[in-house]
């Protein structure tokens, strides 16, 4: 249920009423088309430049055929909570020009991976709260309300002097001599994108008692939640490019010619058991034979100056055409028009107030 509009939003709606009538007619006359002066690059990367299992006891970094994701024992002090992570980096400079600053805007981003294990883990396309992944004796603990645990896509952060430029498939998991049982020591980690180009390690999210914002949660077309996932299934991650922090992260990667993404899950595991997601890596022999596919990335990238806030048609001004687009998307999630300006999932009076505040 949507929250009632604030008093400010009601006032903004009333004050905009005469303008709405005029603009609606203008938009109808113009065909309500979304105008953009930018050109779009449709880029496709059929394999990563590197993929890597980030797990403390991976003895073959960069050459594994299968990469799995899983959590650690809830409440235990050892290891990261998101213990097994999958990194994939795509060299984008051959298709998307580097060093363009804010002159690039990602309008669509999809990561696809292929499941390698057969009918082992349960499909869950929704993020579960951190309370499900603390010890059952913790007062905050709540049982998982649906079967399975999701696979989440995040960005990648680095520590101990490593960067997106220097980190390779065979780079060390942690500094030499580190106790691999300790959490928070991996050189590259699944990360949440924050404002200002900052990233935050999500590997300890249940211990940090927070739910990070993922880039995407893995979905499987045509499969009902709660079903076992078959080998060969394609799992897709439609990255939330409308999130400004995620957009900045992707733009920074494109500017450097290398976009890193991480998959992680908090899948419940038992020692020496394997009921967790596993995915085909580019080194897999089935990939070499053309039977399976490695991780792959699709990007639509608009070239030209980034649109200002609330400039929905990207014509350089917030005006009646943008208002018409917002009204046309009223009550929807705004995914097509970008009209959900506050990213609360619904185009409503709050978004109208923000657009009017940016008018001109």
SVG drawing of the C-alpha trace seen along z (x, -y; Angstrom):
<svg xmlns="http://www.w3.org/2000/svg" viewBox="-6 -28 59 61">
<polyline fill="none" stroke="black" stroke-width="0.4" points="0.0,0.0 1.4,-3.4 1.9,-6.0 -0.5,-9.0 1.0,-12.0 2.7,-14.6 1.1,-18.0 3.9,-19.5 3.0,-17.0 -0.7,-17.8 0.1,-21.5 2.4,-20.9 -0.4,-19.0 -2.9,-21.7 -0.6,-24.5 0.3,-22.5 -3.3,-21.9 -3.6,-24.7 -0.2,-23.9 -1.1,-20.2 -4.0,-20.9 -1.9,-23.1 1.0,-20.6 -1.1,-17.6 -2.5,-19.1 1.0,-20.1 2.3,-16.6 -0.7,-15.0 0.0,-17.2 3.7,-16.2 2.8,-12.5 4.2,-12.3 7.5,-11.0 10.5,-10.9 13.1,-13.0 16.9,-12.4 19.7,-14.1 22.1,-11.3 23.1,-8.4 23.1,-4.9 25.8,-2.3 24.5,1.2 27.4,3.2 27.6,6.9 30.4,8.8 30.0,12.6 32.7,13.5 34.5,11.7 38.1,10.7 38.4,12.5 36.2,14.5 37.3,15.6 36.1,17.6 36.7,15.4 36.8,18.1 39.5,18.4 40.6,21.9 40.5,21.6 43.7,23.3 43.2,22.6 42.3,18.9 41.3,17.9 41.2,21.4 38.2,23.0 35.5,24.4 32.7,23.8 32.2,20.9 29.8,21.2 28.2,18.7 27.2,19.4 27.1,18.0 28.8,19.1 27.3,20.5 24.9,17.9 26.3,16.3 29.7,17.9 32.6,15.5 34.7,17.1 34.7,16.2 32.7,13.5 28.9,14.0 28.9,14.0 31.7,16.6 31.9,17.8 31.7,15.0 32.0,14.8 33.8,11.9 33.6,11.1 35.3,8.2 34.5,7.1 36.9,5.2 34.6,2.6 37.0,0.2 36.6,2.0 33.0,1.0 32.4,-1.9 34.9,-4.8 36.9,-5.3 37.6,-8.5 34.3,-10.2 33.4,-11.3 29.7,-12.1 29.2,-12.0 28.1,-8.3 24.9,-7.1 24.0,-3.4 20.4,-3.0 20.3,0.8 22.6,3.3 22.1,7.1 24.4,9.7 23.6,13.4 25.2,16.5 24.6,20.2 23.8,22.6 26.1,25.6 24.7,27.8 21.4,29.7 18.4,29.5 20.6,28.7 19.4,25.2 16.0,23.5 15.1,20.5 14.4,17.4 14.1,14.1 13.5,11.8 16.0,10.3 15.8,11.8 16.2,9.6 19.4,9.8 17.5,11.1 17.2,14.5 21.0,14.9 21.9,14.3 22.1,17.1 18.8,18.6 19.5,17.6 19.8,13.9 16.7,11.9 16.6,10.4 16.4,13.7 13.4,14.4 12.9,17.5 13.2,17.1 9.6,16.6 10.1,18.2 12.1,21.2 15.7,20.6 17.9,17.6 18.6,15.2 21.7,14.7 22.6,11.0 24.6,8.9 26.8,6.1 29.8,4.0 33.3,4.8 35.5,3.0 39.2,3.5 41.5,3.1 45.2,3.5 46.3,1.5 44.5,3.4 42.4,1.6 40.1,2.5 43.1,2.0 45.6,4.1 43.5,7.0 43.8,10.1 42.3,13.7 45.3,15.1 45.8,12.2 46.0,13.3 42.8,13.6 44.3,11.8 47.6,10.4 50.4,13.0 50.3,14.5 46.7,13.6 44.5,15.9 42.0,17.0 39.4,17.8 39.1,14.0 36.3,12.0 37.0,8.8 40.4,9.6 39.7,10.4 41.5,8.1 38.4,7.9 34.9,8.1 31.2,7.7 30.3,4.1 27.3,1.8 27.5,-1.5 27.1,-4.6 26.8,-8.2 30.0,-10.1 31.6,-7.1 32.1,-5.3 31.5,-1.5 30.9,0.5 31.7,4.1 28.6,6.2 30.3,9.4 29.3,8.9 25.8,7.6 24.1,9.8 26.8,9.0 26.4,5.3 22.7,5.8 21.7,4.2 20.3,5.0 22.5,3.6 21.0,2.4 22.0,4.9 22.6,4.0 20.1,6.7 18.7,10.0 18.9,13.0 15.8,14.0 14.9,17.0 12.4,16.6 9.5,19.1 10.5,20.7 8.3,20.5 9.9,19.3 10.6,22.3 11.5,24.6 14.8,26.5 17.0,25.0 18.2,27.2 21.7,27.2 21.9,25.1 19.4,22.5 20.2,18.9 20.0,16.6 19.8,12.9 20.5,9.8 18.8,6.6 21.0,4.0 19.2,1.0 20.7,-1.8 18.1,-4.3 19.9,-4.2 22.3,-7.2 25.0,-5.5 24.9,-2.4 25.0,-4.6 28.1,-6.3 29.8,-3.0 29.1,-1.7 30.2,-5.0 33.5,-4.9 34.1,-1.3 33.4,-2.4 35.7,-5.3 38.5,-3.0 37.5,-0.3 36.8,2.4 33.5,3.1 33.7,5.4 30.6,7.2 30.2,9.7 27.7,12.4 27.1,13.4 24.5,15.2 23.8,16.0 22.6,19.5 22.5,21.7 25.2,24.4 26.4,27.3 30.1,28.4 31.0,30.7 27.6,30.3 26.8,28.6 23.3,27.3 24.2,23.9 24.3,22.2 27.2,22.9 27.8,21.2 29.8,21.9 33.1,20.1 34.8,19.1 37.5,21.8 34.8,24.5 35.5,27.2 31.8,27.0 32.4,23.3 35.3,24.3 33.1,26.9 30.3,24.4 27.9,26.3 27.7,23.8 28.1,20.0 30.3,18.0 29.1,14.9 28.1,12.2 27.2,8.6 24.9,6.4 25.0,2.7 23.0,-0.1 25.1,-3.3 23.8,-6.8 26.5,-9.1 26.3,-12.8 26.0,-15.0 24.2,-13.2 20.6,-14.4 20.0,-16.7 17.8,-15.6 14.1,-15.4 14.9,-16.1 13.0,-13.0 13.3,-13.7 16.9,-14.7 16.5,-17.9 18.4,-20.1 15.4,-21.7 12.8,-20.5 9.6,-21.7 6.1,-20.8 7.2,-17.8 8.8,-16.3 5.7,-17.0 3.6,-15.2 5.9,-12.2 5.5,-12.1 1.7,-12.3 1.6,-9.6 3.5,-7.3 1.4,-8.2 0.8,-5.2 3.3,-3.0 6.8,-2.1 8.2,-4.6 10.7,-2.1 10.1,-3.2 10.0,-7.0 12.4,-7.3 9.6,-9.3 10.1,-7.7 12.4,-10.4 12.7,-9.4 13.0,-5.7 10.3,-4.6 8.7,-2.3 5.7,-4.5 5.3,-7.6 3.1,-9.9 2.8,-13.3 6.3,-13.1 7.8,-12.8 5.7,-15.6 6.9,-17.9 10.5,-17.0 10.0,-17.8 8.3,-21.1 11.2,-22.0 13.7,-21.4 11.6,-23.3 13.4,-25.5"/>
</svg>
